[in-house]
Amino acid sequence: MTQAALLTTALLFGGMVFYSFGFAAFLFKNLPAEKAGHLLRRAFPVFYLCVIACAGLAAALSVPFDLLAAAILAVVALTTIPARQVLMPAINAASDAGHSRRFGVLHGSSVVLGIAQIIAVGWALTRFL
């Protein structure tokens, strides 16, 4: 069970880092901004579902041997739900309406949340060592 928790947490960490710092940057480097933005809008809901599922599974698998890591991973899963259901649509609406200041605040909030989640998952991952 420990190996499954480790692998699931590692998958979550790697996926979050790759998506946040690799995939998005790659799109904006290789596509016009409008096309990159459109593609990211389609990809983010799927990304968030993957984070929710992997973090939830990793939390459940961690319960038998590390309640703190399990709690942290559960918090990551739970905080991703409002990010997907509330924050993401608000960011898109602000962008569509041309409210650049509101977009900046909301997008900045999502970036801070994402970085905090990556740090939390990374810390949980180090607990397996």
C-alpha positions in Angstrom: 0.0 0.0 0.0 2.9 2.4 0.7 4.2 2.0 -2.8 0.8 2.8 -4.3 0.5 5.9 -2.2 4.1 6.9 -3.1 3.5 6.4 -6.9 0.1 8.2 -6.8 1.6 11.2 -4.9 4.6 11.3 -7.3 2.2 11.2 -10.3 0.2 14.0 -8.8 3.4 16.1 -8.1 4.9 15.5 -11.5 1.7 16.2 -13.3 1.0 19.4 -11.4 4.6 20.7 -12.0 4.6 19.7 -15.7 1.2 21.2 -16.4 1.9 24.4 -14.6 5.4 25.1 -15.7 5.8 23.0 -18.9 2.5 22.6 -20.8 1.2 26.1 -20.4 4.5 27.7 -21.2 4.9 25.5 -24.2 1.5 26.5 -25.6 2.1 30.2 -25.2 5.6 29.8 -26.8 4.3 27.8 -29.8 0.8 29.1 -30.5 -0.7 32.6 -30.9 -1.9 33.8 -27.5 -5.6 33.5 -28.5 -5.2 29.9 -29.6 -3.1 29.0 -26.5 -5.6 30.6 -24.2 -8.5 28.7 -25.9 -6.7 25.4 -25.6 -5.8 26.0 -21.9 -9.5 26.8 -21.2 -10.4 23.4 -22.5 -7.6 21.6 -20.7 -7.9 23.2 -17.3 -11.2 21.5 -16.3 -9.6 18.1 -17.1 -6.4 19.0 -15.3 -8.4 19.9 -12.2 -10.4 16.7 -12.3 -7.1 14.7 -12.5 -5.7 16.7 -9.5 -8.9 16.0 -7.5 -8.8 12.3 -8.4 -5.1 11.7 -7.8 -5.0 13.8 -4.6 -8.1 12.0 -3.3 -6.7 8.6 -4.1 -3.2 9.4 -2.7 -4.9 10.7 0.5 -6.9 7.5 0.8 -3.9 5.3 0.2 -1.8 7.3 2.8 -4.3 7.0 5.6 -3.0 3.6 7.0 0.6 4.9 7.5 0.7 8.7 7.5 -2.4 10.7 8.6 -0.7 14.0 8.1 0.3 13.3 4.5 -3.2 12.0 4.0 -4.8 15.2 5.4 -2.5 17.4 3.3 -3.4 15.5 0.1 -7.1 15.6 1.0 -6.9 19.4 1.4 -5.3 19.6 -2.0 -8.2 17.6 -3.5 -10.8 19.7 -1.6 -9.3 23.1 -2.5 -9.1 22.1 -6.2 -12.9 21.8 -6.3 -13.7 25.5 -5.8 -10.7 26.3 -8.0 -12.4 24.3 -10.8 -16.0 25.2 -10.1 -15.8 28.9 -9.0 -12.4 30.4 -9.6 -11.8 29.2 -13.1 -15.2 30.3 -14.5 -14.7 33.7 -12.8 -11.2 34.1 -14.4 -12.7 33.2 -17.8 -15.6 35.7 -17.3 -13.3 38.5 -16.3 -11.1 37.8 -19.4 -14.1 37.7 -21.7 -15.5 40.9 -20.3 -12.1 42.7 -20.6 -11.8 43.3 -16.9 -8.1 43.1 -16.8 -7.7 44.2 -13.2 -10.2 41.6 -12.0 -8.6 39.0 -14.3 -5.2 39.8 -12.8 -6.4 39.4 -9.2 -8.3 36.1 -9.9 -5.5 34.6 -12.1 -2.9 35.6 -9.5 -5.0 33.9 -6.8 -5.1 30.7 -8.9 -1.4 30.8 -9.4 -0.7 31.3 -5.7 -3.1 28.4 -4.9 -1.5 26.2 -7.5 2.0 26.9 -6.2 0.9 26.3 -2.6 -0.7 23.0 -3.7 2.5 21.9 -5.5 4.5 22.7 -2.4 2.0 20.8 -0.2 2.1 17.7 -2.5 5.9 17.9 -2.7 6.1 18.0 1.1 3.7 15.1 1.4 5.9 13.2 -1.1 9.0 13.8 1.0 7.3 12.1 3.9 7.6 8.8 2.0 11.4 8.9 2.2 
